[in-house]
Amino acid sequence: MDAAFDLGAIGAGLSFVTALDELSATLNAHSAVVISAPPGTGKTTLVPPLLANRTSGRIIVTQPRRVAARAAARRLAQLDGTPLGSRVGFTVRGERAISPDTRVEFVTAGVLLRRMLHDPGLDGVDGVIIDEVHERALETDLLIGLLGEVRALRDDLVLVAMSATLDAERIAAVIGTETEPAPLVDHQIPAFPLTERWAPPPSNRLDARGVTGAFLDHVAHTAASAARDLTRRDGASDVLVFAPGAREVAEIARWLRDHAPEFDVRELHGQLPAATQDAVIRGRTSAQPPRIIVTTSLAESSLTVPGVRVVVDSCLARVPQRDAGRGMTGLVTSAASRSSCVQRAGRATRQGPGTVIRCVDERGYAAAPARPAPEIATADLADAALLLACWGTPGGTGLRLIDPLPAENLTDALAVLRGLGAIDEHGRATAEGRALARIPTDPRLARALLSGGALVGARLAAEVVALLSGDQRVADTDVAAAVRGLRNGHGPDARRWARDAERLERLAPKGTVRGTLDDVGLVIALAFPERIARRVECSSDGATFLLASGTRAGLRGALANAEWLAVADVARATGRAASDSGAVIRAAAVLSESHLEQAAGPLLTDRVEVAFVDGRVRARRERRVGAIMRSSAPVTANAEESREAVRRGIERDGLDIFTWSDAADGLRRRLALLHREKGTPWPDVSDAALRGSLDVWLAPEVDALAGGTPAGRLDMMPALQRLLPWPAAVNLDALAPERLEVPSGSRIRIAYPPHDDPTARPVVAVKLQECFGWAETPRLIDGRVPVLFHLLSPAGRPLAVTDDLASFWSGPYAQVRAEMRGRYPKHPWPEDPWAATPTRHTKARTAREQG
């Protein structure tokens, strides 16, 4: 057996040495442990060799970032006194340093996930350490779930979860057993003093275009002042500046190089070459000038930047945010969580007392969210869903996850996988899906590599996929131009991109085809057919494109002149390229019509669309790519297509498209009252019921509309009469008559209530004099419904409303008579309405007719 790691030598000066006995005792009784310890205590350095000394197999340590995996492996190998790649090594995407003798291997979580698909039992591995669990990276969350299943079959596999700020009880419950949580080893030490200072900006940090230039200048000026003050006090220490993204890092660094040339200004973010990243975290010699290191959240945790005594924090973060309406997840700049800011501040006290200067006021800091949302809540889940399907747990069913996969995001991801043919109708991985999962990239890009390799050649397909799956920024949005530049060695990422492309090329199908840069759009479209886009608007500020998915997105630059694009990256428009479209295209390539045909697949449609618009049938032949109209021309529809269009139009727009005559409207109102009071056999004539039975009562009219007759010319009376229930319909006029005869002999039309108002009553509006002596109020529908009388003046104005005539004559009539007899002296206002002759005429005319 190889010599054991010398924990005493490795742990010299590291406080976690004092926790090793407790950890060993805990591991004697348990195979799963949670470790909580502050940054800089040495847990990442000491726990892996401790586990290696207890076992004969390999110990795997996961880190959320490649730079952290490389740095941790290099640090442990250095302390062990062995070459990197021998006893201690690392594997990250596109780079590895291991050997058959490697006992401790640092990897990213994604590397271990894909390794487990090939080796579910983790043969030869005796322990897995998941570091920085608190970051809640999606791949880390998935690892916890999968390792839970492995440990159910392998009780000898040790699992350790570690973090500086950890929801210990929650994690312990997940990685423990169903009956007992994993034990916690909590190592706390007195923290070095931290001085908090506040440097709020004179203006807003953010506007509609993103982070303001004035705020970035403020952060840079604050950092320069802090560095000069620190140099006067301690020339051996550095300043670490946190910015939300790589663009802001570059702008702050540019200001510092121009205005503070006495300092060594370094940038640190994921888009930089590995050698540049590693050089920053190795520190500096005493002969080198003090450094100002401008970084993204990359340095927030999981790695130590030595020599830092002051942290300048923008208190901003770039976080993923899902736009459910557009079906996209984009990075949005917002206030960093307070827990993230605490992590950042801790970089200043790793090796002694330190200072944090927060570029925000105390009220703004207190209003920030307490913790960042876990990545599983906002990320695109296509890759995760494919991995889970290949593992045999579609959607994560049955896995013990910290949080379940969000249902809406998961539904979208499964739809993507079905479109790729990667899963079947039950969510299980297909052979195609397993082939895609073997390629270490997003399944859509994996599909582009496999399908594109056969169409444009393995090399070009691999180059495009390497660019899109990496951290490289696509300048001016043009992916083809970016590939050309990388081929020529331009940019700090060219060497790493070339290695990634070579690795992917080995996974692509071999052939004799050799594509050109004009074929880049085809590779992108094969990955994201729903993002094929056509220009729909153009202005001096750029162009707006409509994507096949239905999203509209803005674009500036040379590509704005293209008619068709294959879009690789589109996001919510919150930055400098924001447009009225609400989304912005960040990476794309020109797409030819022939390539569109090859890539769009099921999104291509060529069919006759028949619609019923403004009361007429209109038919057009439409060729579409998803939501994009390629061409549209009028055609003549056949009879059945026209009838179906009429039905859809009526169901969509309702029956108000027809002109209802008074007779038709009156019959519908009568039928509605009969249905409400008596039910069957009287028909339901509500809008919903009529729209649901068009073939029963409206078939001849539908045929007429389908033949070109405008809706306004149709008479609805015959259609409604088809609904009359025979033989019950012979009683219609007796139950619900059109008119009511009053004592004067007049036949007054009954105003039946609207068909959609169940509380309204049938009304008869009649002159008061025509009802003298009428004691019993008439009732309709076999006496069920009393008529409501609107008694009118001789001029036709309402005087009273009643459904109890006898009570009216005996009471309110006297007051009405007193008020009206002087206004209408020519009309009868008898003191005794019971004895008066009902009439619709004046007193004189009545007398003449009676004389």
PyMOL commands that set and color helices and strands:
alter all, ss='L'
color gray80, all
select helices_A, chain A and resi 7-10+15-29+43-54+66-80+109-118+133-135+138-153+168-175+213-233+246-259+274-281+297-299+338-349+362-367+375-377+382-391+394-396+407-419+431-437+443-456+458-469+475-477+479-487+494-505+517-527+529-531+558-561+593-603+639-653+655-657+662-678+687-691+694-697+699-706+711-713+717-721+728-735+768-771+805-810+812-820+843-850
alter helices_A, ss='H'
color red, helices_A
select strands_A, chain A and resi 32-36+58-63+88-92+95-97+104-108+125-130+158-163+184-186+194-198+206-207+210-211+238-242+264-268+291-295+308-313+316-323+328-335+354-358+532-539+542-547+552-555+564-572+583-590+604-613+616-625+628-634+739-741+747-749+763-767+779-780+785-786+788-792+798-802
alter strands_A, ss='S'
color yellow, strands_A
deselect
rebuild
show_as cartoon
